[in-house]
Amino acid sequence: MELATLLPLLEFTDDGLKYIGAGFAIGVGGLAPALAIGMMAAKAMEAIGRNPEAQPQVQSSMILAIVFAEAIAIYALVVAIMIGFIF
């Protein structure tokens, strides 16, 4: 395949940059909640290991915090879909 036939595929267009932006939005927007959920679960397991009697309180607080962190990922997904299809 010649380079001249590939050059039109490498052009920066508005559609291409739009999809790169959508991918970047969901990538960054999914990374932060994933790290937060991992850290919360690790600390909850550590707390339950130190005080097993507090397991119901720790578990309910952890689930509530995970829901809030996951909401941020859903917001990022909505933004990425809006960038990809609407704008």
Residue pairs with C-beta under 8 A, 6 or more apart in sequence:
18 83
18 84
18 87
19 84
21 83
22 80
22 81
22 83
22 84
23 80
25 76
25 79
25 80
25 83
26 76
26 77
26 79
26 80
28 76
29 72
29 73
29 75
29 76
29 77
29 79
29 80
30 73
30 76
30 77
32 72
33 69
33 70
33 72
33 73
34 73
36 69
37 66
37 69
37 70
40 62
40 65
40 66
40 69
41 62
41 66
44 58
44 59
44 61
44 62
47 54
47 58
48 54
48 55
48 58
48 59
